[in-house]
Amino acid sequence: MIGEILNAVGLVVLVFGVFVFFSAVLGVYRFDYVLNRMHAAAVGDALGIFCILLGVVLLHAPSLSAMKALLVLIFLWITSPVSSHLIAQAEVQTNPDLKSECKVEIR
């Protein structure tokens, strides 16, 4: 009984993660500016990875492969936003026409 509930919840979370990735791809294609695209990709990537790997963990609940997927989830959830932030920061520092393309907050 509990295994069937975990399978159902795992499939729902997995399908939601695929939907998040699909919407992130649409955001990347629809936005014009590189920082807007970066934001859509980073948010979709972080939430999509979380949902898909959580679904995999729930589908393979009491096993070593579930623990490995959990470790991958933690690693990717830490490194993906950091790398996206660093790429966006490099764009802000190297683009000479940034002020004409978008509003930038000076810190």
N, CA and C of each residue as an Amber inpcrd file, in Angstrom:
protein
   321
   0.8170000  -1.2000000   0.0000000   0.0000000   0.0000000   0.0000000
   0.8650000   1.2710000   0.0000000   1.8430000   1.3020000   0.9110000
   2.7170000   2.4750000   0.9950000   3.5730000   2.5790000  -0.2690000
   4.0220000   1.4430000  -0.8160000   4.8230000   1.4470000  -2.0290000
   4.0520000   2.0050000  -3.2160000   2.7700000   1.6940000  -3.3020000
   1.9500000   2.2190000  -4.3940000   1.7490000   3.7240000  -4.2730000
   1.5950000   4.2020000  -3.0490000   1.4500000   5.6480000  -2.8280000
   2.7550000   6.3710000  -3.1790000   3.8910000   5.7900000  -2.7720000
   5.1870000   6.3880000  -3.1170000   5.4020000   6.4050000  -4.6230000
   4.9920000   5.3410000  -5.3080000   5.1120000   5.3140000  -6.7670000
   4.2530000   6.3890000  -7.4200000   3.0380000   6.5570000  -6.9370000
   2.1420000   7.5640000  -7.5080000   2.6810000   8.9730000  -7.2710000
   3.1100000   9.2520000  -6.0590000   3.6540000  10.5760000  -5.7460000
   4.9530000  10.8060000  -6.5230000   5.7830000   9.7880000  -6.6370000
   7.0210000   9.9040000  -7.3980000   6.7680000  10.2090000  -8.8660000
   5.7720000   9.5540000  -9.4600000   5.4400000   9.8220000 -10.8580000
   4.8910000  11.2270000 -11.0560000   4.0640000  11.6850000 -10.1210000
   3.5130000  13.0410000 -10.2240000   4.6270000  14.0770000 -10.1310000
   5.5330000  13.8940000  -9.1890000   6.6420000  14.8370000  -9.0240000
   7.5700000  14.7870000 -10.2420000   7.7910000  13.5890000 -10.7820000
   8.6290000  13.4360000 -11.9630000   8.0240000  14.1390000 -13.1810000
   6.7320000  13.9730000 -13.3790000   6.0530000  14.6350000 -14.5040000
   6.0510000  16.1480000 -14.3110000   5.8800000  16.6090000 -13.0790000
   5.9380000  18.0480000 -12.8260000   7.3310000  18.6000000 -13.1320000
   8.3760000  17.8490000 -12.8090000   9.7360000  18.2770000 -13.1220000
   9.9720000  18.3880000 -14.6170000   9.4250000  17.4430000 -15.3820000
   9.5380000  17.5130000 -16.8410000   8.7840000  18.7330000 -17.3660000
   7.6170000  19.0300000 -16.7880000   6.8590000  20.2250000 -17.1760000
   7.6460000  21.5000000 -16.8810000   8.3190000  21.5430000 -15.7470000
   9.1260000  22.7180000 -15.3900000  10.2650000  22.8970000 -16.3790000
  10.9340000  21.8090000 -16.7460000  11.9920000  21.8980000 -17.7510000
  11.4520000  22.3800000 -19.0880000  10.2810000  21.8890000 -19.4860000
   9.6800000  22.3170000 -20.7470000   9.3450000  23.8070000 -20.7220000
   8.7920000  24.2860000 -19.6130000   8.4780000  25.7110000 -19.5200000
   9.7540000  26.5560000 -19.4800000  10.8370000  26.0400000 -18.9110000
  12.1050000  26.7690000 -18.9160000  12.6560000  26.8750000 -20.3300000
  12.5030000  25.8240000 -21.1190000  12.9480000  25.8740000 -22.5130000
  12.1400000  26.9120000 -23.2860000  10.8480000  26.9670000 -23.0500000
  10.0220000  27.9930000 -23.6950000  10.4570000  29.3950000 -23.2740000
  10.7850000  29.5680000 -22.0110000  11.2600000  30.8600000 -21.5320000
  12.5710000  31.2610000 -22.1750000  13.4510000  30.2970000 -22.3790000
  14.7330000  30.5920000 -23.0220000  14.5100000  31.0520000 -24.4640000
  13.5750000  30.4410000 -25.1610000  13.3260000  30.8370000 -26.5430000
  12.5150000  32.1210000 -26.6720000  11.6750000  32.4290000 -25.7120000
  10.8020000  33.6010000 -25.8460000  11.4600000  34.8990000 -25.4180000
  12.3460000  34.8510000 -24.4220000  12.9860000  36.0680000 -23.9460000
  14.0480000  36.5290000 -24.9330000  14.2470000  37.8580000 -24.9760000
  15.1840000  38.4390000 -25.9310000  16.5850000  38.6280000 -25.3510000
  16.6550000  39.0850000 -24.1340000  17.9360000  39.4600000 -23.5530000
  18.5700000  38.2790000 -22.8180000  19.8900000  38.2510000 -22.8030000
  20.6180000  37.0980000 -22.2720000  20.3870000  36.9010000 -20.7710000
  20.2510000  37.9750000 -20.0020000  20.0290000  37.8000000 -18.5680000
  18.6250000  37.2690000 -18.2680000  17.6460000  37.6610000 -19.0780000
  16.3090000  37.0920000 -18.9110000  16.3140000  35.6050000 -19.2450000
  17.0240000  35.2570000 -20.2940000  17.1460000  33.8440000 -20.6460000
  17.8700000  33.0660000 -19.5600000  18.9010000  33.6700000 -19.0050000
  19.6610000  33.0250000 -17.9360000  18.7840000  32.7750000 -16.7210000
  17.9260000  33.7390000 -16.3950000  17.0380000  33.5740000 -15.2510000
  16.0410000  32.4400000 -15.4800000  15.4550000  32.4010000 -16.6610000
  14.5040000  31.3270000 -16.9670000  15.1830000  29.9640000 -16.9160000
  16.3770000  29.8870000 -17.4460000  17.0960000  28.6120000 -17.4400000
  17.5080000  28.2020000 -16.0370000  17.9460000  29.1510000 -15.2280000
  18.4170000  28.8200000 -13.8820000  17.2750000  28.3850000 -12.9770000
  16.1660000  29.0990000 -13.0310000  15.0260000  28.7340000 -12.1920000
  14.4450000  27.3930000 -12.6360000  14.2920000  27.2340000 -13.9400000
  13.7860000  25.9620000 -14.4410000  14.7190000  24.8080000 -14.1490000
  16.0090000  25.0780000 -14.2210000  16.9920000  24.0450000 -13.9470000
  16.9560000  23.6270000 -12.4800000  16.9500000  24.5810000 -11.5820000
  16.9710000  24.2500000 -10.1540000  15.6900000  23.5230000  -9.7260000
  14.5420000  24.0390000 -10.1200000  13.2840000  23.4010000  -9.7240000
  13.0720000  22.0940000 -10.4800000  13.4490000  22.0610000 -11.7580000
  13.2860000  20.8410000 -12.5370000  14.1570000  19.7090000 -12.0120000
  15.4170000  20.0160000 -11.7190000  16.3140000  19.0000000 -11.1510000
  15.7780000  18.5070000  -9.8260000  15.3200000  19.4250000  -8.9860000
  14.7940000  19.0340000  -7.6790000  13.6090000  18.0840000  -7.8340000
  12.6570000  18.4240000  -8.6970000  11.4610000  17.5970000  -8.8430000
  11.7660000  16.2510000  -9.4870000  12.5880000  16.2430000 -10.5190000
  12.8790000  14.9760000 -11.1980000  13.6660000  14.0390000 -10.2830000
  14.6830000  14.5380000  -9.6280000  15.4560000  13.6520000  -8.7630000
  14.6920000  13.2660000  -7.5050000  13.8130000  14.1310000  -7.0180000
  12.9520000  13.7380000  -5.9020000  11.9990000  12.6310000  -6.3370000
  11.4810000  12.7180000  -7.5520000  10.6400000  11.6520000  -8.0840000
  11.3970000  10.3440000  -8.2050000  12.6450000  10.4130000  -8.6550000
  13.4680000   9.2050000  -8.7550000  13.7310000   8.6200000  -7.3720000
  14.0020000   9.4660000  -6.4010000  14.2240000   8.9850000  -5.0310000
  12.9610000   8.3140000  -4.4970000  11.7980000   8.8960000  -4.7620000
  10.5540000   8.2920000  -4.2760000  10.2330000   6.9840000  -4.9980000
  10.5810000   6.8860000  -6.2640000  10.3160000   5.6520000  -7.0030000
  11.2390000   4.5040000  -6.5710000  12.4550000   4.8270000  -6.1580000
  13.4230000   3.8150000  -5.7180000  13.6980000   3.9630000  -4.2240000
  12.6490000   4.1100000  -3.4360000  12.7540000   4.5700000  -2.0500000
  13.8060000   3.8820000  -1.1820000  13.6730000   2.6500000  -0.8080000
  14.6520000   2.1460000   0.1700000  15.8280000   1.4310000  -0.4880000
  16.5930000   2.1230000  -1.3160000  17.7110000   1.4540000  -1.9740000
  18.9300000   2.3740000  -2.0350000  20.0370000   1.7800000  -2.4470000
  21.2690000   2.5460000  -2.5730000  21.1890000   3.5330000  -3.7330000
  20.4870000   3.1650000  -4.7870000  20.3500000   4.0880000  -5.9210000
  19.5550000   5.3340000  -5.5350000  18.6160000   5.2100000  -4.6090000
  17.8840000   6.3830000  -4.1220000  18.8080000   7.3080000  -3.3340000
  19.7010000   6.7430000  -2.5580000  20.6380000   7.5720000  -1.8070000
  21.6310000   8.2620000  -2.7490000  22.0490000   7.5600000  -3.8050000
  22.9290000   8.1830000  -4.7870000  22.2200000   9.3330000  -5.4990000
  20.9590000   9.1330000  -5.8510000  20.1850000  10.1950000  -6.4970000
  20.0090000  11.3760000  -5.5440000  19.8500000  11.1010000  -4.2670000
  19.7300000  12.1690000  -3.2730000  21.0290000  12.9700000  -3.1730000
  22.1690000  12.2920000  -3.2210000  23.4510000  13.0000000  -3.1940000
  23.6500000  13.8360000  -4.4580000  23.2520000  13.3070000  -5.6140000
  23.3260000  14.0710000  -6.8520000  22.4090000  15.2890000  -6.7680000
  21.2180000  15.1010000  -6.2100000  20.2780000  16.1970000  -6.0300000
  20.8770000  17.3110000  -5.1880000  21.4820000  16.9570000  -4.0870000
  22.0780000  17.9640000  -3.2030000  23.2250000  18.6870000  -3.9120000
  24.0740000  17.9370000  -4.6060000  25.2020000  18.5470000  -5.3100000
  24.7220000  19.4970000  -6.3990000  23.7770000  19.0540000  -7.2270000
  23.2860000  19.9010000  -8.3170000  22.4900000  21.0920000  -7.8040000
  21.7640000  20.9100000  -6.7180000  20.9770000  22.0090000  -6.1810000
  21.8630000  23.0900000  -5.5750000  23.0550000  22.7200000  -5.1560000
  23.9960000  23.7240000  -4.6460000  24.7590000  24.3860000  -5.7920000
  25.2270000  23.5960000  -6.7430000  26.1190000  24.1390000  -7.7660000
  25.4110000  24.8310000  -8.9210000  24.2160000  24.4380000  -9.2730000
  23.5290000  25.0200000 -10.4300000  23.2180000  26.5100000 -10.2470000
  22.6190000  26.9380000  -9.1420000  22.3810000  28.3800000  -8.9870000
  23.6640000  29.2000000  -8.8760000  24.6850000  28.6280000  -8.2680000
  25.9490000  29.3540000  -8.1320000  26.5940000  29.5740000  -9.4940000
  26.6020000  28.5350000 -10.3220000  27.2030000  28.6880000 -11.6510000
  26.3900000  29.6400000 -12.5250000  25.0660000  29.6010000 -12.4220000
  24.2360000  30.5410000 -13.1790000  24.4870000  31.9750000 -12.7340000
  24.6480000  32.1790000 -11.4550000  24.9290000  33.5150000 -10.9400000
  26.2780000  34.0160000 -11.4450000  27.2770000  33.1540000 -11.4530000
  28.5950000  33.5800000 -11.9210000  28.5910000  33.9020000 -13.4100000
  27.8520000  33.1400000 -14.2070000  27.7620000  33.4360000 -15.6390000
  27.0330000  34.7620000 -15.8610000  25.9610000  35.0030000 -15.1220000
  25.2420000  36.2700000 -15.2520000  26.1010000  37.4440000 -14.7880000
  26.8650000  37.2470000 -13.7390000  27.7550000  38.3070000 -13.2620000
  28.8420000  38.6150000 -14.2910000  29.3400000  37.6020000 -14.9780000
  30.3170000  37.8350000 -16.0400000  29.6910000  38.6150000 -17.1910000
  28.4380000  38.3440000 -17.5050000  27.7400000  39.1010000 -18.5600000
  27.5810000  40.5640000 -18.1580000  27.2440000  40.8110000 -16.9160000
  27.0710000  42.1880000 -16.4450000  28.3940000  42.9480000 -16.5050000
  29.4780000  42.2860000 -16.1610000  30.7630000  42.9740000 -16.1270000
  31.3930000  43.1410000 -17.5030000  31.0490000  42.3110000 -18.4720000
  31.7250000  42.3750000 -19.7750000  30.8950000  43.0180000 -20.8770000
  29.6150000  43.2490000 -20.6730000  28.7680000  43.8260000 -21.7190000
  28.8110000  45.3500000 -21.6220000  29.3600000  46.0340000 -22.6270000
  29.4450000  47.4990000 -22.5500000  28.1010000  48.1940000 -22.7930000
  27.1530000  47.5390000 -23.4530000  25.8510000  48.1410000 -23.7580000
  24.7610000  47.7020000 -22.7940000  25.1380000  47.3330000 -21.5980000
  24.1720000  46.7720000 -20.6550000  23.1420000  47.8010000 -20.2170000
  23.5630000  49.0320000 -19.9940000  22.6260000  50.0480000 -19.5160000
  21.5880000  50.4070000 -20.5620000  21.9140000  50.2600000 -21.8270000
  20.9290000  50.5590000 -22.8670000  19.9420000  49.3970000 -23.0510000
  20.3140000  48.2010000 -22.6420000  19.4510000  47.0410000 -22.8410000
  18.5500000  46.7490000 -21.6590000  18.9940000  47.0740000 -20.4530000
  18.1640000  46.7970000 -19.2760000  18.5670000  47.7260000 -18.1350000
  17.7300000  47.7550000 -17.1240000  18.0070000  48.5610000 -15.9470000
  18.9060000  47.7580000 -14.9960000  20.0260000  48.3660000 -14.6150000
  20.9960000  47.6810000 -13.7760000  21.1050000  48.4150000 -12.4590000
  21.0240000  47.6610000 -11.3780000  21.1990000  48.2260000 -10.0460000
  22.6830000  48.2600000  -9.7200000  23.1970000  49.4250000  -9.3650000
  24.6180000  49.5660000  -9.0490000  24.8020000  49.3610000  -7.5610000
  25.7350000  48.4940000  -7.2250000  25.9860000  48.1830000  -5.8040000
  27.3310000  48.6500000  -5.4070000
